[in-house]
Amino acid sequence: MGRAFANRNYRLFFAGQGVSLVGTWMTRLATSWLIYRLAGGDAPWLLGVVGFAGLAPTFFLGPVAGVFVDRWDRHRVLVVTQILSLLQSAALAGVAFHGGSGSIMIGLVVALSLAQGAINAFDMPARQSLMIEMVGRREDLPSAIALNSSLVNGARLVGPALAGMVIALVGEAWCFAIDAISYVGVVAALLAMRLTPKPRPPATGSVFGRLTEGARYAFGFPPIRALLLLLAQVSFATMPQSVLMPVFVARVLGGGPYTLGLLSASQGCGALAGALYLASRPSVLGLGRVVVGATLVLSLGLLGFSQSSSVWLSAVLIAAVGAGMMAHMAATNTLIQTMVDEDKRGRVMGFYGMAFQGVAPFGSLLGGWLAGRYGSRPVVLGAGLVVMAGGLTFATQLPRLRRHARPLYKKLGILPSDRPDEVAAVMASPPALRETA
């Protein structure tokens, strides 16, 4: 499970990221609470606007950002995005400390959320593309990706709880200030890394041409295309459940903040369990079945949650939703990163960010509109059916996708080759790689 920790660079990244992610989750909760406090009755609509502003830039900028990530030094890009995120959190703290008119403050928070979304559009492909350089060996990628997902969800449990105490004691502004300070840790960790510089191919052609080349590569190879399309479908359909959670708590379960906290913690625990399961797997082999299984667990959790009227049953079902979503996301990430060509990694991970985060705000907008017309239960029920349909469709395609991926896996040494000379090449590879094969 922890084999990625054998790499010094990854240990540094994990430690710095752990501190920073707690601050990030503090900012998310504090931003929502600040908007709620300032807006009063208009809070639901404005919360949707803030959420959309923070995620939508990934949809529009993610693929273009991937072009530049493939051209630039990924380590430097990540250092810059972390410094810019530090400045954005400091600006949020300044706005909150200064106070002023509610409408002006809300406008500034939305603008700063939009700025953070633009930063994240470059941060995600750079972060994902740098992972292979941090761990050094392709066979350690599954462990690194899954451990990073575990870290995100561990911070998801700690950050909001800490933010609640800080808001109650000294107000939202200090959450933003703590978040800004937390970025110092990850910047220091990045600067302390010792990475071997990798030569980049000369930047030829226009940005549009490079983007088109990346799109043809990503969507022209059936396994990557199928994984990206399923991820986009799952992200789009699952987002309304998160947005409508307060409605379920108040109107369906008859609860309040305690119930909302219980369900949020349950979903986080489920997601953490799903990530740890992925980290414990020794190889990428069989991850296609994991994608199918995780998607079906997610869909059944959504279907059950939409019909539940019991708080504790809902907590169990929402934990299944978290586990299924996280296992699906991490398995998809691992498969794509294992198969992608190095010179196109940034562009493909830009499309990954677009599928994972970019489509989510559009799903939340549609889900909110449908819930206003038909109610929250039918919307989440429909989301479960959409996710199940996607998972079953992917399952029928799995044998064909394996046939496309098998030659690549043989070339990488993940599967033994049919040719004696290639078998000899695999046996001459490092022991860890032979074990994976």
VOPAGU-2260 file (C-alpha; in pm, 1 decimal, decimal comma):
REM VOPAGU-2260
SITE   aa  ch    i         X         Y         Z
SITE  MET   A    0       0,0       0,0       0,0
SITE  GLY   A    1     276,3     243,9      85,7
SITE  ARG   A    2     532,4     152,3    -180,1
SITE  ALA   A    3     516,2     505,2    -327,0
SITE  PHE   A    4     668,6     629,1       0,6
SITE  ALA   A    5     997,5     466,7    -100,0
SITE  ASN   A    6    1047,9     775,7    -316,5
SITE  ARG   A    7    1182,7    1081,3    -134,0
SITE  ASN   A    8    1015,4    1324,5    -372,6
SITE  TYR   A    9     675,1    1167,0    -317,5
SITE  ARG   A   10     722,1    1170,5      61,5
SITE  LEU   A   11     791,8    1543,7      45,8
SITE  PHE   A   12     489,8    1603,8    -175,9
SITE  PHE   A   13     262,1    1394,0      47,0
SITE  ALA   A   14     366,8    1578,9     363,9
SITE  GLY   A   15     332,6    1926,2     214,3
SITE  GLN   A   16       5,9    1841,2      41,0
SITE  GLY   A   17    -137,5    1699,4     363,5
SITE  VAL   A   18     -99,1    2034,4     538,2
SITE  SER   A   19    -226,9    2232,6     241,5
SITE  LEU   A   20    -537,1    2019,1     182,1
SITE  VAL   A   21    -661,6    2074,3     538,6
SITE  GLY   A   22    -646,5    2447,1     468,4
SITE  THR   A   23    -823,9    2398,3     134,6
SITE  TRP   A   24   -1118,1    2220,6     296,5
SITE  MET   A   25   -1130,4    2491,5     564,9
SITE  THR   A   26   -1161,3    2753,5     290,9
SITE  ARG   A   27   -1439,7    2561,3     115,0
SITE  LEU   A   28   -1654,3    2546,7     427,5
SITE  ALA   A   29   -1570,5    2904,2     530,1
SITE  THR   A   30   -1657,9    3036,8     182,7
SITE  SER   A   31   -2000,0    2870,4     190,9
SITE  TRP   A   32   -2067,8    2995,6     541,9
SITE  LEU   A   33   -1955,5    3350,3     455,4
SITE  ILE   A   34   -2186,2    3363,2     151,6
SITE  TYR   A   35   -2471,2    3217,8     357,7
SITE  ARG   A   36   -2419,9    3478,1     630,5
SITE  LEU   A   37   -2394,8    3770,6     388,4
SITE  ALA   A   38   -2679,0    3670,5     154,6
SITE  GLY   A   39   -2940,2    3536,3     391,9
SITE  GLY   A   40   -3243,6    3428,7     190,3
SITE  ASP   A   41   -3059,3    3432,0    -142,1
SITE  ALA   A   42   -2793,0    3190,7     -15,5
SITE  PRO   A   43   -2892,5    2875,9    -214,4
SITE  TRP   A   44   -2872,3    3057,1    -548,7
SITE  LEU   A   45   -2548,7    3235,9    -461,3
SITE  LEU   A   46   -2389,8    2919,7    -323,7
SITE  GLY   A   47   -2454,1    2761,5    -662,9
SITE  VAL   A   48   -2291,8    3059,8    -835,3
SITE  VAL   A   49   -1980,4    3037,6    -615,9
SITE  GLY   A   50   -1955,3    2663,2    -673,3
SITE  PHE   A   51   -1994,1    2709,0   -1048,0
SITE  ALA   A   52   -1729,5    2984,3   -1054,6
SITE  GLY   A   53   -1481,0    2759,3    -876,4
SITE  LEU   A   54   -1522,5    2458,7   -1108,9
SITE  ALA   A   55   -1634,1    2583,8   -1451,8
SITE  PRO   A   56   -1290,4    2721,1   -1557,2
SITE  THR   A   57   -1158,1    2364,6   -1558,5
SITE  PHE   A   58   -1409,5    2277,9   -1831,2
SITE  PHE   A   59   -1308,4    2566,8   -2055,0
SITE  LEU   A   60    -935,8    2595,7   -1972,5
SITE  GLY   A   61    -833,0    2241,7   -1873,0
SITE  PRO   A   62    -752,0    2103,4   -2220,3
SITE  VAL   A   63    -571,6    2425,6   -2322,3
SITE  ALA   A   64    -377,6    2421,1   -1994,2
SITE  GLY   A   65    -268,9    2067,2   -2078,3
SITE  VAL   A   66    -103,4    2195,6   -2396,9
SITE  PHE   A   67     115,2    2433,6   -2196,9
SITE  VAL   A   68     185,4    2170,6   -1929,0
SITE  ASP   A   69     332,7    1950,3   -2202,6
SITE  ARG   A   70     551,3    2242,2   -2318,9
SITE  TRP   A   71     661,7    2377,5   -1981,6
SITE  ASP   A   72     850,5    2227,9   -1688,5
SITE  ARG   A   73     574,3    2062,9   -1484,5
SITE  HIS   A   74     752,4    2110,9   -1153,8
SITE  ARG   A   75     779,2    2485,9   -1210,0
SITE  VAL   A   76     414,6    2504,8   -1318,6
SITE  LEU   A   77     308,1    2337,0    -993,7
SITE  VAL   A   78     523,4    2572,0    -783,9
SITE  VAL   A   79     364,5    2871,8    -958,6
SITE  THR   A   80       7,8    2742,7    -916,3
SITE  GLN   A   81      66,2    2683,5    -544,3
SITE  ILE   A   82     206,0    3035,3    -497,8
SITE  LEU   A   83     -90,8    3182,2    -685,6
SITE  SER   A   84    -328,1    2977,9    -468,6
SITE  LEU   A   85    -152,7    3116,3    -160,7
SITE  LEU   A   86    -211,2    3470,9    -288,6
SITE  GLN   A   87    -574,8    3392,5    -368,3
SITE  SER   A   88    -640,1    3265,6     -14,0
SITE  ALA   A   89    -461,4    3568,5     129,5
SITE  ALA   A   90    -684,6    3793,2     -82,5
SITE  LEU   A   91    -993,0    3611,4      49,6
SITE  ALA   A   92    -866,9    3668,6     403,2
SITE  GLY   A   93    -815,6    4037,7     325,4
SITE  VAL   A   94   -1170,9    4070,2     192,1
SITE  ALA   A   95   -1316,2    3895,7     496,5
SITE  PHE   A   96   -1107,1    4093,4     747,0
SITE  HIS   A   97   -1193,8    4423,6     577,6
SITE  GLY   A   98   -1568,9    4361,0     573,5
SITE  GLY   A   99   -1791,0    4615,7     402,3
SITE  SER   A  100   -2108,6    4596,3     197,0
SITE  GLY   A  101   -2252,5    4245,7     164,6
SITE  SER   A  102   -2308,8    4270,4    -209,4
SITE  ILE   A  103   -1954,5    4397,3    -271,8
SITE  MET   A  104   -1802,7    4122,7     -57,4
SITE  ILE   A  105   -2009,2    3856,8    -235,7
SITE  GLY   A  106   -1893,5    3988,8    -573,4
SITE  LEU   A  107   -1530,0    3976,6    -461,1
SITE  VAL   A  108   -1567,4    3621,3    -327,0
SITE  VAL   A  109   -1719,8    3507,6    -659,2
SITE  ALA   A  110   -1436,1    3677,5    -852,9
SITE  LEU   A  111   -1171,8    3516,1    -632,3
SITE  SER   A  112   -1343,3    3176,6    -667,7
SITE  LEU   A  113   -1329,3    3221,7   -1045,2
SITE  ALA   A  114    -958,4    3303,6   -1017,5
SITE  GLN   A  115    -895,5    2989,6    -810,8
SITE  GLY   A  116   -1083,0    2786,7   -1071,0
SITE  ALA   A  117    -853,0    2920,2   -1342,5
SITE  ILE   A  118    -547,6    2833,2   -1129,4
SITE  ASN   A  119    -681,8    2481,5   -1072,5
SITE  ALA   A  120    -726,5    2434,2   -1447,6
SITE  PHE   A  121    -345,5    2446,8   -1478,6
SITE  ASP   A  122    -273,5    2285,5   -1142,4
SITE  MET   A  123    -456,8    1956,2   -1205,7
SITE  PRO   A  124    -281,3    1846,2   -1528,1
SITE  ALA   A  125      55,3    1962,9   -1391,3
SITE  ARG   A  126       3,8    1776,9   -1063,0
SITE  GLN   A  127    -113,7    1455,8   -1229,1
SITE  SER   A  128     159,9    1468,4   -1494,3
SITE  LEU   A  129     432,7    1526,0   -1234,6
SITE  MET   A  130     325,9    1218,0   -1036,5
SITE  ILE   A  131     524,0     979,2   -1258,9
SITE  GLU   A  132     837,9    1192,9   -1210,9
SITE  MET   A  133     791,1    1200,2    -832,6
SITE  VAL   A  134     763,3     821,7    -794,5
SITE  GLY   A  135    1019,7     741,0   -1063,3
SITE  ARG   A  136     867,8     406,1   -1163,9
SITE  ARG   A  137     545,7     350,6   -1357,5
SITE  GLU   A  138     453,3      50,3   -1140,6
SITE  ASP   A  139     441,6     276,3    -831,6
SITE  LEU   A  140     183,8     505,6    -992,4
SITE  PRO   A  141    -124,5     317,0    -862,7
SITE  SER   A  142       3,1     346,7    -505,5
SITE  ALA   A  143      85,2     718,1    -545,9
SITE  ILE   A  144    -249,8     808,0    -703,7
SITE  ALA   A  145    -452,4     611,7    -449,7
SITE  LEU   A  146    -252,7     747,2    -153,6
SITE  ASN   A  147    -306,4    1099,4    -282,9
SITE  SER   A  148    -681,4    1029,8    -299,6
SITE  SER   A  149    -665,9     898,3      57,1
SITE  LEU   A  150    -495,3    1219,3     162,8
SITE  VAL   A  151    -765,8    1431,7       0,9
SITE  ASN   A  152   -1038,2    1246,5     186,7
SITE  GLY   A  153    -851,0    1242,1     515,7
SITE  ALA   A  154    -823,6    1620,8     491,5
SITE  ARG   A  155   -1192,7    1629,7     401,2
SITE  LEU   A  156   -1270,1    1485,2     744,8
SITE  VAL   A  157   -1033,6    1712,9     939,0
SITE  GLY   A  158   -1060,8    2044,0     751,7
SITE  PRO   A  159   -1435,5    2117,2     784,8
SITE  ALA   A  160   -1438,6    2019,6    1153,8
SITE  LEU   A  161   -1144,2    2251,0    1222,2
SITE  ALA   A  162   -1306,5    2526,5    1015,7
SITE  GLY   A  163   -1625,8    2501,9    1219,7
SITE  MET   A  164   -1433,2    2561,9    1542,1
SITE  VAL   A  165   -1232,3    2850,4    1393,2
SITE  ILE   A  166   -1546,4    3019,6    1253,2
SITE  ALA   A  167   -1722,1    2987,3    1589,0
SITE  LEU   A  168   -1425,3    3136,0    1776,4
SITE  VAL   A  169   -1279,2    3406,0    1548,9
SITE  GLY   A  170   -1471,0    3411,8    1217,5
SITE  GLU   A  171   -1428,7    3302,7     855,2
SITE  ALA   A  172   -1135,5    3532,9     776,1
SITE  TRP   A  173    -898,6    3329,4     992,0
SITE  CYS   A  174    -985,6    3012,5     796,2
SITE  PHE   A  175    -868,7    3185,7     477,7
SITE  ALA   A  176    -556,4    3310,6     655,1
SITE  ILE   A  177    -472,7    2960,7     781,5
SITE  ASP   A  178    -523,5    2825,0     429,6
SITE  ALA   A  179    -282,8    3083,1     288,0
SITE  ILE   A  180     -19,7    2987,6     545,4
SITE  SER   A  181     -71,9    2616,0     473,4
SITE  TYR   A  182      44,0    2664,8     112,6
SITE  VAL   A  183     389,9    2752,3     245,8
SITE  GLY   A  184     432,2    2384,8     338,3
SITE  VAL   A  185     358,3    2247,8      -8,2
SITE  VAL   A  186     570,2    2516,5    -180,3
SITE  ALA   A  187     862,4    2431,9      49,7
SITE  ALA   A  188     816,3    2060,2     -22,4
SITE  LEU   A  189     813,5    2120,3    -398,4
SITE  LEU   A  190    1130,3    2330,4    -380,5
SITE  ALA   A  191    1304,4    2063,0    -172,6
SITE  MET   A  192    1246,8    1791,9    -435,2
SITE  ARG   A  193    1536,3    1657,0    -639,0
SITE  LEU   A  194    1395,3    1580,8    -981,3
SITE  THR   A  195    1598,0    1477,7   -1282,6
SITE  PRO   A  196    1526,1    1733,8   -1556,6
SITE  LYS   A  197    1353,1    1572,4   -1851,9
SITE  PRO   A  198    1408,3    1720,0   -2196,3
SITE  ARG   A  199    1092,4    1856,4   -2350,8
SITE  PRO   A  200    1031,6    1826,6   -2723,9
SITE  PRO   A  201    1056,6    2160,5   -2902,7
SITE  ALA   A  202     727,4    2349,4   -2905,0
SITE  THR   A  203     615,4    2325,3   -3265,0
SITE  GLY   A  204     279,4    2421,3   -3407,0
SITE  SER   A  205       6,7    2640,9   -3270,5
SITE  VAL   A  206    -174,9    2590,2   -2941,4
SITE  PHE   A  207    -485,6    2489,1   -3133,7
SITE  GLY   A  208    -287,8    2238,2   -3338,1
SITE  ARG   A  209    -134,0    2083,3   -3026,5
SITE  LEU   A  210    -475,9    2074,8   -2860,3
SITE  THR   A  211    -623,8    1900,9   -3164,1
SITE  GLU   A  212    -339,5    1650,0   -3162,6
SITE  GLY   A  213    -404,4    1574,7   -2794,4
SITE  ALA   A  214    -778,1    1535,7   -2853,5
SITE  ARG   A  215    -722,2    1296,5   -3143,9
SITE  TYR   A  216    -484,5    1092,2   -2932,4
SITE  ALA   A  217    -709,3    1079,6   -2622,8
SITE  PHE   A  218   -1033,8    1010,1   -2806,4
SITE  GLY   A  219    -878,3     803,5   -3085,2
SITE  PHE   A  220    -750,7     532,5   -2847,8
SITE  PRO   A  221   -1064,0     337,3   -2739,4
SITE  PRO   A  222    -960,9     255,6   -2377,4
SITE  ILE   A  223    -876,8     618,2   -2289,1
SITE  ARG   A  224   -1183,4     746,6   -2474,7
SITE  ALA   A  225   -1417,2     506,6   -2292,6
SITE  LEU   A  226   -1265,8     590,6   -1952,0
SITE  LEU   A  227   -1294,1     967,5   -2007,4
SITE  LEU   A  228   -1653,0     948,5   -2132,8
SITE  LEU   A  229   -1762,0     728,5   -1841,1
SITE  LEU   A  230   -1589,2     960,6   -1592,1
SITE  ALA   A  231   -1765,8    1263,4   -1742,4
SITE  GLN   A  232   -2102,1    1084,8   -1727,4
SITE  VAL   A  233   -2049,1     980,2   -1365,5
SITE  SER   A  234   -1928,1    1325,2   -1255,3
SITE  PHE   A  235   -2216,6    1500,8   -1429,6
SITE  ALA   A  236   -2479,7    1269,1   -1281,1
SITE  THR   A  237   -2335,2    1247,1    -927,8
SITE  MET   A  238   -2287,8    1618,7    -863,0
SITE  PRO   A  239   -2659,6    1694,1    -796,6
SITE  GLN   A  240   -2652,6    1455,8    -498,9
SITE  SER   A  241   -2386,5    1670,5    -330,3
SITE  VAL   A  242   -2567,4    1994,9    -409,9
SITE  LEU   A  243   -2903,0    1863,4    -287,0
SITE  MET   A  244   -2768,5    1711,2      35,9
SITE  PRO   A  245   -2899,2    1997,0     257,6
SITE  VAL   A  246   -3244,2    1956,6      98,4
SITE  PHE   A  247   -3248,0    1584,8     179,6
SITE  VAL   A  248   -3139,6    1652,4     535,3
SITE  ALA   A  249   -3405,9    1916,4     601,6
SITE  ARG   A  250   -3703,2    1794,9     398,2
SITE  VAL   A  251   -3661,4    1417,1     368,2
SITE  LEU   A  252   -3478,1    1318,5     686,0
SITE  GLY   A  253   -3609,0    1601,6     905,8
SITE  GLY   A  254   -3261,5    1677,4    1039,1
SITE  GLY   A  255   -3035,5    1976,2    1089,0
SITE  PRO   A  256   -2663,5    2060,2    1097,5
SITE  TYR   A  257   -2580,1    1749,3    1302,1
SITE  THR   A  258   -2740,6    1522,3    1042,1
SITE  LEU   A  259   -2568,7    1707,1     758,9
SITE  GLY   A  260   -2235,4    1664,5     934,8
SITE  LEU   A  261   -2302,6    1293,4     990,6
SITE  LEU   A  262   -2381,2    1231,3     624,5
SITE  SER   A  263   -2083,6    1437,6     505,4
SITE  ALA   A  264   -1850,3    1245,5     737,5
SITE  SER   A  265   -2000,5     913,6     622,6
SITE  GLN   A  266   -1941,0    1001,2     259,0
SITE  GLY   A  267   -1584,3    1105,3     340,2
SITE  CYS   A  268   -1517,6     780,8     528,1
SITE  GLY   A  269   -1650,7     578,9     237,3
SITE  ALA   A  270   -1431,7     771,8      -5,9
SITE  LEU   A  271   -1128,0     716,9     217,4
SITE  ALA   A  272   -1200,0     342,1     228,9
SITE  GLY   A  273   -1227,1     329,6    -151,0
SITE  ALA   A  274    -896,1     510,7    -191,9
SITE  LEU   A  275    -718,4     283,5      57,9
SITE  TYR   A  276    -849,2     -22,4    -126,6
SITE  LEU   A  277    -697,3     108,7    -449,3
SITE  ALA   A  278    -368,1     179,9    -270,4
SITE  SER   A  279    -352,3    -180,7    -146,9
SITE  ARG   A  280    -374,7    -333,4    -496,3
SITE  PRO   A  281     -39,8    -460,1    -626,0
SITE  SER   A  282     -95,2    -398,7    -997,3
SITE  VAL   A  283    -302,8    -217,1   -1257,8
SITE  LEU   A  284    -422,5    -553,0   -1387,7
SITE  GLY   A  285    -792,6    -597,2   -1315,9
SITE  LEU   A  286    -862,4    -225,6   -1274,3
SITE  GLY   A  287   -1114,0    -239,0   -1558,7
SITE  ARG   A  288   -1330,8    -465,8   -1344,1
SITE  VAL   A  289   -1277,7    -227,8   -1051,6
SITE  VAL   A  290   -1413,5      58,9   -1264,5
SITE  VAL   A  291   -1725,8    -145,1   -1342,7
SITE  GLY   A  292   -1773,5    -260,1    -982,8
SITE  ALA   A  293   -1717,4      87,8    -837,0
SITE  THR   A  294   -1965,1     240,9   -1082,4
SITE  LEU   A  295   -2231,3     -14,1    -988,1
SITE  VAL   A  296   -2170,2      40,1    -613,0
SITE  LEU   A  297   -2203,7     415,4    -671,2
SITE  SER   A  298   -2527,3     375,7    -867,1
SITE  LEU   A  299   -2684,9     141,6    -610,5
SITE  GLY   A  300   -2587,6     382,7    -332,5
SITE  LEU   A  301   -2756,6     670,1    -515,4
SITE  LEU   A  302   -3070,0     465,9    -586,0
SITE  GLY   A  303   -3098,2     356,5    -224,0
SITE  PHE   A  304   -3022,9     702,3     -85,9
SITE  SER   A  305   -3295,1     857,9    -302,8
SITE  GLN   A  306   -3556,7     633,3    -137,7
SITE  SER   A  307   -3428,3     622,1     221,3
SITE  SER   A  308   -3611,6     798,4     503,4
SITE  SER   A  309   -3381,7     672,0     780,5
SITE  VAL   A  310   -3083,2     877,9     890,1
SITE  TRP   A  311   -2861,3     579,4     968,1
SITE  LEU   A  312   -2954,5     389,6     653,2
SITE  SER   A  313   -2884,8     705,9     454,1
SITE  ALA   A  314   -2544,0     732,0     622,5
SITE  VAL   A  315   -2455,4     376,5     514,3
SITE  LEU   A  316   -2577,9     436,6     159,5
SITE  ILE   A  317   -2395,9     767,5     124,8
SITE  ALA   A  318   -2076,1     595,2     243,4
SITE  ALA   A  319   -2123,0     351,5     -47,6
SITE  VAL   A  320   -2162,1     651,6    -279,0
SITE  GLY   A  321   -1833,1     797,4    -152,7
SITE  ALA   A  322   -1648,9     465,5    -182,2
SITE  GLY   A  323   -1779,2     399,7    -532,9
SITE  MET   A  324   -1702,6     748,2    -660,2
SITE  MET   A  325   -1350,5     754,6    -519,3
SITE  ALA   A  326   -1260,7     401,7    -636,3
SITE  HIS   A  327   -1394,9     481,0    -983,3
SITE  MET   A  328   -1203,9     809,4   -1005,8
SITE  ALA   A  329    -873,5     669,3    -876,1
SITE  ALA   A  330    -891,8     355,5   -1093,3
SITE  THR   A  331    -968,4     566,6   -1401,4
SITE  ASN   A  332    -678,5     800,5   -1322,7
SITE  THR   A  333    -438,8     508,4   -1276,5
SITE  LEU   A  334    -539,8     334,9   -1599,3
SITE  ILE   A  335    -509,3     651,6   -1806,9
SITE  GLN   A  336    -174,2     750,6   -1656,0
SITE  THR   A  337     -39,7     400,6   -1715,7
SITE  MET   A  338    -136,0     398,3   -2083,9
SITE  VAL   A  339     -69,4     757,9   -2193,3
SITE  ASP   A  340     239,9     858,9   -2392,3
SITE  GLU   A  341     472,3    1084,2   -2191,2
SITE  ASP   A  342     478,7    1366,7   -2445,6
SITE  LYS   A  343      98,1    1388,9   -2437,4
SITE  ARG   A  344      44,4    1334,2   -2065,2
SITE  GLY   A  345     -35,0    1697,6   -1983,8
SITE  ARG   A  346    -297,2    1728,2   -2256,4
SITE  VAL   A  347    -465,3    1399,0   -2168,4
SITE  MET   A  348    -474,4    1492,2   -1798,9
SITE  GLY   A  349    -625,7    1824,6   -1904,3
SITE  PHE   A  350    -910,3    1627,6   -2061,4
SITE  TYR   A  351    -922,2    1417,1   -1744,5
SITE  GLY   A  352    -969,5    1731,7   -1534,4
SITE  MET   A  353   -1237,6    1848,7   -1776,6
SITE  ALA   A  354   -1423,1    1517,7   -1739,4
SITE  PHE   A  355   -1379,7    1493,6   -1361,7
SITE  GLN   A  356   -1432,9    1851,9   -1243,9
SITE  GLY   A  357   -1526,6    2052,6   -1551,4
SITE  VAL   A  358   -1864,6    1891,7   -1621,9
SITE  ALA   A  359   -1965,0    1877,4   -1253,4
SITE  PRO   A  360   -2097,8    2237,0   -1223,2
SITE  PHE   A  361   -2323,1    2184,0   -1524,2
SITE  GLY   A  362   -2463,6    1875,3   -1354,6
SITE  SER   A  363   -2527,3    2075,3   -1037,9
SITE  LEU   A  364   -2709,4    2348,5   -1231,0
SITE  LEU   A  365   -2929,5    2097,0   -1413,3
SITE  GLY   A  366   -2990,0    1901,4   -1095,2
SITE  GLY   A  367   -3094,6    2212,0    -904,4
SITE  TRP   A  368   -3333,9    2315,2   -1179,8
SITE  LEU   A  369   -3489,7    1967,4   -1204,0
SITE  ALA   A  370   -3518,8    1944,2    -824,4
SITE  GLY   A  371   -3713,1    2270,6    -823,4
SITE  ARG   A  372   -3962,9    2125,2   -1071,2
SITE  TYR   A  373   -3986,0    1759,4    -970,2
SITE  GLY   A  374   -3829,5    1730,4    -623,9
SITE  SER   A  375   -3493,7    1606,8    -499,0
SITE  ARG   A  376   -3577,8    1235,2    -472,8
SITE  PRO   A  377   -3651,4    1185,8    -846,4
SITE  VAL   A  378   -3335,0    1377,5    -940,2
SITE  VAL   A  379   -3105,4    1156,4    -731,7
SITE  LEU   A  380   -3296,0     847,2    -847,3
SITE  GLY   A  381   -3241,7     952,9   -1208,0
SITE  ALA   A  382   -2873,6    1016,5   -1134,7
SITE  GLY   A  383   -2836,9     660,6   -1004,9
SITE  LEU   A  384   -2996,8     519,8   -1319,1
SITE  VAL   A  385   -2769,1     729,2   -1544,4
SITE  VAL   A  386   -2459,0     608,2   -1356,4
SITE  MET   A  387   -2576,1     245,8   -1372,1
SITE  ALA   A  388   -2640,2     272,1   -1746,5
SITE  GLY   A  389   -2288,2     407,9   -1796,5
SITE  GLY   A  390   -2131,3     132,0   -1588,1
SITE  LEU   A  391   -2319,8    -145,5   -1768,0
SITE  THR   A  392   -2230,9       0,2   -2107,4
SITE  PHE   A  393   -1863,2      13,4   -2009,1
SITE  ALA   A  394   -1884,0    -348,7   -1887,0
SITE  THR   A  395   -2004,3    -464,3   -2229,9
SITE  GLN   A  396   -1711,6    -281,2   -2392,7
SITE  LEU   A  397   -1447,9    -417,0   -2151,7
SITE  PRO   A  398   -1339,5    -723,8   -2357,5
SITE  ARG   A  399   -1285,6    -506,2   -2666,9
SITE  LEU   A  400   -1100,5    -240,6   -2465,6
SITE  ARG   A  401    -869,7    -507,0   -2320,9
SITE  ARG   A  402    -774,6    -619,9   -2670,4
SITE  HIS   A  403    -670,4    -262,3   -2752,0
SITE  ALA   A  404    -474,9    -222,1   -2426,3
SITE  ARG   A  405    -301,2    -562,8   -2429,7
SITE  PRO   A  406     -27,5    -476,6   -2684,5
SITE  LEU   A  407      55,4    -160,5   -2491,4
SITE  TYR   A  408      72,4    -348,5   -2161,4
SITE  LYS   A  409     304,7    -605,1   -2318,8
SITE  LYS   A  410     527,4    -324,8   -2446,0
SITE  LEU   A  411     542,2    -174,9   -2095,9
SITE  GLY   A  412     614,6    -513,8   -1935,7
SITE  ILE   A  413     289,7    -516,7   -1738,6
SITE  LEU   A  414     183,7    -829,4   -1927,7
SITE  PRO   A  415     427,2   -1101,0   -2044,4
SITE  SER   A  416     498,3   -1091,6   -2415,2
SITE  ASP   A  417     417,9   -1368,7   -2663,7
SITE  ARG   A  418     753,8   -1315,8   -2837,0
SITE  PRO   A  419    1066,5   -1477,1   -2683,4
SITE  ASP   A  420    1280,8   -1166,7   -2737,6
SITE  GLU   A  421    1025,9    -949,3   -2559,8
SITE  VAL   A  422     997,8   -1201,5   -2273,9
SITE  ALA   A  423    1376,7   -1180,4   -2235,2
SITE  ALA   A  424    1351,9    -800,6   -2224,9
SITE  VAL   A  425    1093,6    -821,0   -1947,6
SITE  MET   A  426    1305,0   -1066,2   -1747,0
SITE  ALA   A  427    1600,2    -827,9   -1780,4
SITE  SER   A  428    1392,3    -546,2   -1630,4
SITE  PRO   A  429    1399,6    -448,4   -1259,7
SITE  PRO   A  430    1255,3    -709,0   -1014,9
SITE  ALA   A  431     955,0    -492,3    -922,0
SITE  LEU   A  432     858,3    -465,6   -1286,1
SITE  ARG   A  433     890,3    -842,4   -1332,0
SITE  GLU   A  434     662,0    -895,5   -1032,8
SITE  THR   A  435     404,7    -663,4   -1188,3
SITE  ALA   A  436     429,9    -851,1   -1517,9
